[in-house]
Amino acid sequence: MVMSIVVAMGENRAIGNKGEIPWRIPGEQKIFRRLTIGKVLILGRKTHESIGRLLPDRTTIVVTRQKEYQAPGAHVVHSLQDALALAKQIGGDIAIGGGGELFKETLPLADVIYLTTIHADFEGDAFFPELPPGQFREVSKEEVDASIPYAFAVYERVK
């Protein structure tokens, strides 16, 4: 079981603003789809709500502190520990899809980080944390010329 974080951020580390992704770049969201298809996708409640629907071909687990929260078609749990235990029962690889709090909690546990950095600063109220020094190494990086250029990098945990 491999746990990956799949995230896109601005140069200023912004990942969201008022429940929305602060950019629209044709093709950029296909990266998320490609990296999460067939996996157990763990999302925070706000991220799940910002998507507005279940994403196909993934088993979705929503983490929320709201005890009565329901997400039809998804599993709802109330802690990261419960999400990870359920993901282990389901089996297969895990993809962490956000938001900021969930990224912060899972960064010490992740095996791989798929990081898209949009080459611009954005207004934001949710941010991706700094990578802990010495814990990850960049294994690949590709610059993409798009309406807003971005870089897609893969980081693996240093063993």
N, C-alpha and C positions, 0 to 999 in steps of 0.2 A: 504494500500500500504506500503510494507516494502522495504526499500532501504538497500541493502547489498553491501559490498565490498568483492570481491573474489580475493585473491592475494597470490602469492608464492614468497618468497624472500630467499636470502642467509642470513647467520648469520650477515653479514655486511650490510644487508638491500638492497642489489642489486636485482633488478627485471628484468633488461635487459641490454644488451650490443650490441651496433651497430645494433639495430633493431631485435635482437634475444634473446630468453630465454637462459641464460648461462649454462643450464644443460639439460640433458635428463635422466629422471628416468622413467622406465616403470611403468605405472599405475598412476603416479602423476597427469598427465593432465586430467585423468578421474574425478578427484575431481572437476575441473573447469566445466566440462561438466555436471556433476550431479547437481551442484549448480546453473547453469544458464539456463538449459532446461526449456522452457515454460515461461521464463521471458523476460522483456524488457532489453536488454543488451546494456549498454552505454560504448563505447570505444573511446579513442582518436584516431586521424588519424593514427599516427605511429603504435599504437598497432593493429589497423585494418589491416594496410598494412603488418605488420609482420606476421599476421595470414594467409594472402594471399587469403582468401575466406570468404564468409558468413558462419557462423556456423548454422547448421540446427536446426529447432525447437525453434528458438529464434527470437524476433523482434529486429533488430540491429539499433542503433542510433550512428552515427559517429560524433564526435565533432571536428571541425577544424576551424582555422582562415582563411584558404584558401577559398576565396569567390566562386571560380569556381570549387571547388573540387566535384567530383562525385564518388559515390560508388554504382554501380548498385545493386538493391535489398535491399539496406539499406537506412535509412533516414539520410540526412546530415543536420547538424545544425552548428551554428557558436558561440555558447556559452553554458555553462552548464545550464544556466537559460532556454534557448530554448529547450535543451534536456529534462530537467525535466518537462517543460510544455507539450511537445509532449508526453512524457512517461505517464503523467497523463491523457491525452486525450486517449491514447491507452488503458490504464488500466492495472492492474496487478502489480506484484512486479517488482522491479528494481534491476538489478545486475550491479555494476560498475566493469568493467574488466580491467581497466588500460588505460593508463600508469601512470607514476609518477606524472605528472601535474594534471591529472584528480583525482588521489587518494588524492593528497594534497587538491584540491578544495572540494572534497566530504566528506572528513573525518569529518568535523564538522556537516554534515547532516545525516550520515549513522546511521542506527539502529543496524546493525549487521556487524561484520567483520569475514570472514572466512579466517584465516591466516595459510598458510603452510610455515613453516620455515625449509629450507634445512640446514642440519647441516654441512655447509662448507661455506667458503668465496669465492666470485666470483668477477672477474673483471666486472665492470659495469659502465654505463653512465646514468642509471635511477635507482632511489632508492625509497623505500617505506618510507613515513615519520614516525617519532616516534608517538606512540599513545599518545594523550594528557592525562596527569596524572589525574586520578580520573573520567574520562569520560566513560571508558569502563571497564567491569569486565569479566574475563575469566570464561566461564560456562562449558567448556569441553576441554580436550586435550588428544590426542592420539599420542603415538610415533609409527612410522612405520619403520620397518627394511627393507630397500630397498638397491639398489646398492649404493646409497648415502642416509643414514638414514635421516628422516625428522619427524617433528611434525606437526600435524594438530590441530589447536585450533579454538574455536568459542568464540568470544567476543560479548557481548551485551552492548548497551548503558545504562549507569546508569540513571535511571529516576529521 
